C-alpha cells in the first residue's frame, strides 16, 4: 500500500522555537518539509481572556505513517500548554511530490 501525504499545522510564539521544532522534525526523518511562516496574527480566547499575539506558523508535510510519531513529538517538545496541532488530508498531491515526501 502506498503512503499518503498529510499536512500538519501548528503555531509557536517566535521564529527561534519554530526553527528548532522544524529542524528536529527533519533531522528525525519525521517530516519531509516544514515551511515556516513568520508574523501570523492569532486572536483567540484562552482561560477566559481574549488574546491577540504575533506567532509563527509551521506547515509540516509528512507521510501519513508518521502521524502518531509527529503528534507525540509536538506534545513533548512544544512550548505551549495547549499546542495547536491540526492535520489535513490533501485532496490531490502531484505524484512526483508524493513520491519524494513519502519516500
GUTORSE-722534 format. One record per residue: residue number from 1; x, y, z of N, C-alpha, C in turn. Coordinates in Angstrom, 1 decimal, padded with zeros to 4 digits. Each point is the difference from the previous one (the first is absolute). Layout:
<recs>
@seq=NUM, nX=X, nY=Y, nZ=Z, caX=X, caY=Y, caZ=Z, cX=X, cY=Y, cZ=Z
...
</recs>
This chain:
<recs>
@seq=1, nX=000.8, nY=-001.2, nZ=000.0, caX=-000.8, caY=001.2, caZ=000.0, cX=000.9, cY=001.2, cZ=000.0
@seq=2, nX=-000.4, nY=001.0, nZ=-000.8, caX=000.8, caY=001.2, caZ=-000.1, cX=-000.4, cY=001.0, cZ=001.1
@seq=3, nX=001.0, nY=000.7, nZ=000.5, caX=-000.3, caY=001.0, caZ=001.1, cX=-000.6, cY=001.2, cZ=-000.6
@seq=4, nX=-000.7, nY=000.7, nZ=000.9, caX=-000.7, caY=001.3, caZ=-000.4, cX=000.7, cY=001.1, cZ=000.7
@seq=5, nX=-000.2, nY=001.2, nZ=-000.5, caX=000.6, caY=001.2, caZ=000.5, cX=-001.0, cY=000.7, cZ=001.0
@seq=6, nX=000.5, nY=000.5, nZ=001.1, caX=-000.7, caY=000.8, caZ=000.9, cX=000.6, cY=001.4, cZ=000.2
@seq=7, nX=-000.8, nY=000.9, nZ=000.4, caX=000.6, caY=001.4, caZ=000.3, cX=-000.5, cY=000.3, cZ=001.4
@seq=8, nX=001.0, nY=000.3, nZ=000.9, caX=-000.3, caY=000.4, caZ=001.4, cX=000.3, cY=001.4, cZ=000.2
@seq=9, nX=-000.9, nY=000.7, nZ=000.8, caX=000.2, caY=001.4, caZ=000.3, cX=000.1, cY=000.2, cZ=001.5
@seq=10, nX=001.0, nY=000.8, nZ=000.3, caX=000.1, caY=000.5, caZ=001.4, cX=000.6, cY=001.4, cZ=000.0
@seq=11, nX=-000.1, nY=000.7, nZ=001.1, caX=000.6, caY=001.3, caZ=000.2, cX=000.9, cY=000.0, cZ=001.2
@seq=12, nX=001.0, nY=000.9, nZ=-000.1, caX=000.9, caY=000.2, caZ=001.1, cX=000.1, cY=001.5, cZ=000.3
@seq=13, nX=000.5, nY=000.3, nZ=001.2, caX=000.1, caY=001.4, caZ=000.4, cX=001.1, cY=000.8, cZ=-000.6
@seq=14, nX=001.0, nY=-000.7, nZ=-000.7, caX=001.0, caY=000.7, caZ=-000.7, cX=000.7, cY=-000.9, cZ=-001.0
@seq=15, nX=000.8, nY=000.7, nZ=-000.9, caX=000.7, caY=-000.8, caZ=-001.1, cX=001.1, cY=-000.9, cZ=000.5
@seq=16, nX=000.6, nY=000.3, nZ=001.1, caX=001.1, caY=-000.9, caZ=000.6, cX=-000.6, cY=-001.3, cZ=000.4
@seq=17, nX=-001.1, nY=000.0, nZ=000.7, caX=-000.7, caY=-001.2, caZ=000.4, cX=-000.5, cY=-000.8, cZ=-001.2
@seq=18, nX=-000.6, nY=000.7, nZ=-001.0, caX=-000.5, caY=-000.6, caZ=-001.2, cX=001.2, cY=-000.7, cZ=-000.8
@seq=19, nX=001.1, nY=000.7, nZ=-000.1, caX=001.1, caY=-000.6, caZ=-000.7, cX=000.6, cY=-001.2, cZ=000.7
@seq=20, nX=000.0, nY=000.0, nZ=001.3, caX=000.5, caY=-001.1, caZ=000.8, cX=-000.9, cY=-001.3, cZ=-000.2
@seq=21, nX=-001.3, nY=000.3, nZ=000.0, caX=-000.9, caY=-001.1, caZ=-000.2, cX=000.1, cY=-000.6, cZ=-001.4
@seq=22, nX=000.1, nY=000.9, nZ=-001.0, caX=000.1, caY=-000.4, caZ=-001.4, cX=001.2, cY=-000.8, cZ=-000.2
@seq=23, nX=001.2, nY=000.5, nZ=000.5, caX=001.2, caY=-000.8, caZ=-000.2, cX=000.0, cY=-001.3, cZ=000.6
@seq=24, nX=-000.6, nY=-000.1, nZ=001.2, caX=-000.1, caY=-001.3, caZ=000.7, cX=-000.9, cY=-001.0, cZ=-000.8
@seq=25, nX=-001.1, nY=000.5, nZ=-000.5, caX=-000.9, caY=-000.8, caZ=-000.8, cX=000.7, cY=-000.6, cZ=-001.2
@seq=26, nX=000.8, nY=000.8, nZ=-000.7, caX=000.7, caY=-000.4, caZ=-001.2, cX=001.2, cY=-000.9, cZ=000.4
@seq=27, nX=000.7, nY=000.3, nZ=001.0, caX=001.2, caY=-000.8, caZ=000.5, cX=-000.5, cY=-001.4, cZ=000.4
@seq=28, nX=-001.1, nY=-000.1, nZ=000.6, caX=-000.6, caY=-001.3, caZ=000.5, cX=-000.7, cY=-000.8, cZ=-001.1
@seq=29, nX=000.0, nY=000.6, nZ=-001.2, caX=-000.7, caY=-000.6, caZ=-001.2, cX=-001.5, cY=-000.2, cZ=000.2
@seq=30, nX=-000.6, nY=000.9, nZ=000.8, caX=-001.4, caY=-000.1, caZ=000.2, cX=-000.8, cY=000.8, cZ=-001.0
@seq=31, nX=000.6, nY=001.1, nZ=-000.5, caX=-000.6, caY=000.8, caZ=-001.1, cX=000.9, cY=000.1, cZ=-001.2
@seq=32, nX=-000.6, nY=000.2, nZ=-001.1, caX=000.7, caY=000.2, caZ=-001.3, cX=000.4, cY=001.5, cZ=-000.1
@seq=33, nX=-000.9, nY=000.9, nZ=000.4, caX=000.3, caY=001.4, caZ=-000.1, cX=-000.9, cY=000.7, cZ=001.1
@seq=34, nX=000.6, nY=001.1, nZ=000.5, caX=-000.7, caY=000.9, caZ=000.9, cX=000.1, cY=001.4, cZ=-000.5
@seq=35, nX=-001.1, nY=000.6, nZ=-000.3, caX=000.0, caY=001.4, caZ=-000.4, cX=-000.3, cY=000.9, cZ=001.2
@seq=36, nX=000.8, nY=001.1, nZ=000.1, caX=-000.1, caY=000.9, caZ=001.2, cX=-000.6, cY=001.3, cZ=-000.5
@seq=37, nX=-001.1, nY=000.4, nZ=000.5, caX=-000.7, caY=001.3, caZ=-000.4, cX=000.1, cY=000.9, cZ=001.2
@seq=38, nX=000.9, nY=001.0, nZ=000.0, caX=000.0, caY=000.9, caZ=001.2, cX=-001.1, cY=001.1, cZ=-000.1
@seq=39, nX=-000.2, nY=000.6, nZ=001.1, caX=-001.0, caY=001.1, caZ=000.1, cX=-001.4, cY=-000.3, cZ=-000.3
@seq=40, nX=-000.4, nY=-001.1, nZ=000.5, caX=-001.5, caY=-000.4, caZ=000.0, cX=-000.6, cY=000.6, cZ=001.2
@seq=41, nX=-001.1, nY=000.7, nZ=-000.2, caX=-000.7, caY=000.6, caZ=001.2, cX=-001.1, cY=-000.9, cZ=000.4
@seq=42, nX=000.0, nY=-000.4, nZ=001.2, caX=-001.1, caY=-000.9, caZ=000.6, cX=-000.8, cY=000.7, cZ=001.0
@seq=43, nX=-001.3, nY=000.0, nZ=-000.1, caX=-000.9, caY=000.5, caZ=001.0, cX=-000.9, cY=-001.2, cZ=000.5
@seq=44, nX=000.0, nY=-000.2, nZ=001.3, caX=-000.7, caY=-001.1, caZ=000.5, cX=-000.3, cY=000.2, cZ=001.5
@seq=45, nX=-000.9, nY=-000.8, nZ=000.5, caX=-000.3, caY=000.0, caZ=001.4, cX=000.7, cY=-001.1, cZ=000.7
@seq=46, nX=000.7, nY=000.3, nZ=001.1, caX=000.7, caY=-000.9, caZ=000.8, cX=-000.2, cY=000.3, cZ=001.5
@seq=47, nX=-000.5, nY=-001.0, nZ=000.7, caX=-000.3, caY=000.2, caZ=001.5, cX=-000.8, cY=001.2, cZ=000.2
@seq=48, nX=-001.0, nY=000.2, nZ=-000.8, caX=-001.0, caY=001.1, caZ=000.2, cX=000.4, cY=001.3, cZ=-000.5
@seq=49, nX=001.2, nY=000.2, nZ=-000.5, caX=000.5, caY=001.3, caZ=-000.5, cX=000.2, cY=-000.1, cZ=-001.5
@seq=50, nX=-000.2, nY=001.1, nZ=-000.6, caX=000.2, caY=000.2, caZ=-001.5, cX=001.5, cY=000.3, cZ=-000.1
@seq=51, nX=000.7, nY=-000.8, nZ=-000.8, caX=001.4, caY=000.2, caZ=-000.3, cX=000.2, cY=000.5, cZ=-001.4
@seq=52, nX=001.0, nY=000.8, nZ=-000.3, caX=000.4, caY=000.5, caZ=-001.3, cX=001.5, cY=-000.1, cZ=-000.1
@seq=53, nX=000.6, nY=-000.9, nZ=-000.7, caX=001.4, caY=-000.2, caZ=000.0, cX=000.6, cY=-000.2, cZ=-001.4
@seq=54, nX=001.2, nY=000.4, nZ=-000.2, caX=000.7, caY=-000.3, caZ=-001.2, cX=000.7, cY=-001.4, cZ=000.2
@seq=55, nX=-000.2, nY=-000.9, nZ=-000.9, caX=000.5, caY=-001.4, caZ=000.1, cX=000.7, cY=-000.3, cZ=-001.3
@seq=56, nX=000.7, nY=-001.2, nZ=000.0, caX=000.6, caY=-000.6, caZ=-001.2, cX=-000.7, cY=-001.3, cZ=-000.3
@seq=57, nX=-000.5, nY=-000.2, nZ=-001.2, caX=-000.7, caY=-001.2, caZ=-000.4, cX=001.0, cY=-001.0, cZ=-000.6
@seq=58, nX=-000.1, nY=-001.2, nZ=000.3, caX=000.7, caY=-001.1, caZ=-000.6, cX=-001.0, cY=-000.8, cZ=-000.8
@seq=59, nX=000.3, nY=-000.3, nZ=-001.3, caX=-000.8, caY=-000.9, caZ=-000.8, cX=000.9, cY=-001.2, cZ=-000.3
@seq=60, nX=-000.3, nY=-001.1, nZ=000.6, caX=000.8, caY=-001.2, caZ=000.0, cX=-000.6, cY=-001.0, cZ=-001.0
@seq=61, nX=000.8, nY=-000.4, nZ=-001.0, caX=-000.4, caY=-000.9, caZ=-001.0, cX=000.7, cY=-001.4, cZ=000.3
@seq=62, nX=-000.9, nY=-001.0, nZ=000.1, caX=000.6, caY=-001.3, caZ=000.5, cX=-000.8, cY=-001.2, cZ=-000.5
@seq=63, nX=000.6, nY=-001.2, nZ=000.0, caX=-000.7, caY=-001.2, caZ=-000.4, cX=-001.0, cY=-000.4, cZ=001.1
@seq=64, nX=-001.2, nY=-000.4, nZ=-000.4, caX=-001.0, caY=-000.4, caZ=001.0, cX=000.4, cY=-001.0, cZ=001.0
@seq=65, nX=001.0, nY=-000.9, nZ=-000.4, caX=000.5, caY=-000.9, caZ=001.0, cX=000.7, cY=000.6, cZ=001.2
@seq=66, nX=000.4, nY=001.3, nZ=-000.2, caX=000.7, caY=000.7, caZ=001.1, cX=-000.9, cY=000.8, cZ=000.9
@seq=67, nX=-001.3, nY=000.0, nZ=-000.3, caX=-000.9, caY=000.8, caZ=000.7, cX=000.0, cY=-000.1, cZ=001.5
@seq=68, nX=000.0, nY=-001.2, nZ=000.6, caX=000.0, caY=-000.1, caZ=001.4, cX=001.3, cY=000.4, cZ=000.6
@seq=69, nX=001.1, nY=-000.3, nZ=-000.6, caX=001.3, caY=000.4, caZ=000.5, cX=000.2, cY=001.5, cZ=000.0
@seq=70, nX=-000.5, nY=000.7, nZ=-001.0, caX=000.1, caY=001.4, caZ=-000.1, cX=-000.9, cY=000.7, cZ=001.1
@seq=71, nX=-001.2, nY=-000.5, nZ=000.2, caX=-000.9, caY=000.5, caZ=001.0, cX=000.7, cY=-000.2, cZ=001.4
@seq=72, nX=000.6, nY=-001.1, nZ=000.2, caX=000.7, caY=-000.2, caZ=001.3, cX=001.1, cY=000.9, cZ=000.2
@seq=73, nX=000.8, nY=000.2, nZ=-001.1, caX=001.1, caY=001.0, caZ=000.0, cX=-000.5, cY=001.4, cZ=000.3
@seq=74, nX=-001.1, nY=000.4, nZ=-000.6, caX=-000.5, caY=001.4, caZ=000.2, cX=-000.4, cY=000.1, cZ=001.5
@seq=75, nX=-000.7, nY=-001.0, nZ=000.5, caX=-000.5, caY=000.1, caZ=001.4, cX=001.2, cY=000.1, cZ=001.0
@seq=76, nX=001.1, nY=-000.8, nZ=-000.3, caX=001.1, caY=-000.1, caZ=000.9, cX=001.0, cY=001.2, cZ=-000.1
@seq=77, nX=000.0, nY=000.7, nZ=-001.2, caX=001.0, caY=001.0, caZ=-000.2, cX=-000.5, cY=001.4, cZ=-000.2
@seq=78, nX=-001.3, nY=000.2, nZ=-000.1, caX=-000.6, caY=001.3, caZ=-000.2, cX=000.0, cY=000.8, cZ=001.3
@seq=79, nX=000.2, nY=001.3, nZ=-000.1, caX=000.1, caY=000.8, caZ=001.2, cX=-001.4, cY=000.4, cZ=000.5
@seq=80, nX=-001.0, nY=-000.1, nZ=-000.8, caX=-001.4, caY=000.4, caZ=000.4, cX=-000.6, cY=-001.1, cZ=000.9
@seq=81, nX=-000.8, nY=000.4, nZ=001.0, caX=-000.7, caY=-001.0, caZ=000.8, cX=-001.1, cY=-000.8, cZ=-000.9
@seq=82, nX=-000.6, nY=000.8, nZ=-000.9, caX=-001.0, caY=-000.6, caZ=-000.9, cX=000.5, cY=000.3, cZ=-001.5
@seq=83, nX=000.9, nY=-000.8, nZ=-000.5, caX=000.5, caY=000.4, caZ=-001.4, cX=-001.0, cY=-000.4, cZ=-001.0
@seq=84, nX=-000.1, nY=000.9, nZ=-001.0, caX=-000.9, caY=-000.3, caZ=-001.2, cX=000.7, cY=-001.1, cZ=-000.7
@seq=85, nX=-000.8, nY=-001.0, nZ=-000.4, caX=000.5, caY=-001.1, caZ=-000.9, cX=-001.2, cY=-000.4, cZ=-000.8
@seq=86, nX=-000.1, nY=000.4, nZ=-001.2, caX=-001.1, caY=-000.3, caZ=-000.9, cX=000.6, cY=-000.7, cZ=-001.2
@seq=87, nX=-000.5, nY=-001.2, nZ=-000.4, caX=000.5, caY=-000.7, caZ=-001.1, cX=-001.1, cY=000.0, cZ=-001.1
@seq=88, nX=000.5, nY=000.3, nZ=-001.2, caX=-000.8, caY=000.1, caZ=-001.2, cX=000.3, cY=-001.1, cZ=-000.9
@seq=89, nX=-001.0, nY=-000.5, nZ=-000.8, caX=000.3, caY=-001.0, caZ=-001.0, cX=-000.3, cY=000.7, cZ=-001.3
@seq=90, nX=001.1, nY=000.2, nZ=-000.8, caX=-000.1, caY=000.7, caZ=-001.3, cX=-001.0, cY=-000.8, cZ=-000.9
@seq=91, nX=-000.7, nY=000.7, nZ=-000.8, caX=-000.9, caY=-000.6, caZ=-001.0, cX=000.8, cY=-000.6, cZ=-001.2
@seq=92, nX=001.1, nY=000.7, nZ=-000.3, caX=000.9, caY=-000.5, caZ=-001.1, cX=001.4, cY=000.4, cZ=000.3
@seq=93, nX=000.9, nY=-000.8, nZ=-000.4, caX=001.5, caY=000.2, caZ=000.2, cX=000.6, cY=-000.5, cZ=-001.3
@seq=94, nX=000.8, nY=000.8, nZ=-000.7, caX=000.7, caY=-000.5, caZ=-001.2, cX=000.8, cY=-001.2, cZ=000.4
@seq=95, nX=000.1, nY=-001.0, nZ=-001.0, caX=000.6, caY=-001.2, caZ=000.3, cX=001.5, cY=000.1, cZ=000.3
@seq=96, nX=000.7, nY=000.9, nZ=-000.7, caX=001.4, caY=000.2, caZ=000.3, cX=000.2, cY=000.5, cZ=001.4
@seq=97, nX=-000.8, nY=001.0, nZ=000.4, caX=000.2, caY=000.6, caZ=001.4, cX=-000.4, cY=-001.1, cZ=001.0
@seq=98, nX=-001.0, nY=-000.8, nZ=-000.2, caX=-000.4, caY=-001.0, caZ=000.9, cX=001.1, cY=-001.1, cZ=000.1
@seq=99, nX=000.5, nY=-000.4, nZ=-001.1, caX=001.1, caY=-001.0, caZ=000.1, cX=001.2, cY=000.6, cZ=000.8
@seq=100, nX=000.3, nY=001.3, nZ=-000.2, caX=001.2, caY=000.6, caZ=000.7, cX=-000.4, cY=000.1, cZ=001.5
@seq=101, nX=-001.2, nY=000.5, nZ=000.3, caX=-000.3, caY=000.3, caZ=001.4, cX=-000.2, cY=-001.3, cZ=000.8
@seq=102, nX=-000.4, nY=-001.1, nZ=-000.6, caX=-000.3, caY=-001.2, caZ=000.8, cX=001.0, cY=-001.1, cZ=-000.3
@seq=103, nX=001.0, nY=000.3, nZ=-000.8, caX=001.1, caY=-000.9, caZ=-000.3, cX=001.0, cY=-000.1, cZ=001.0
</recs>
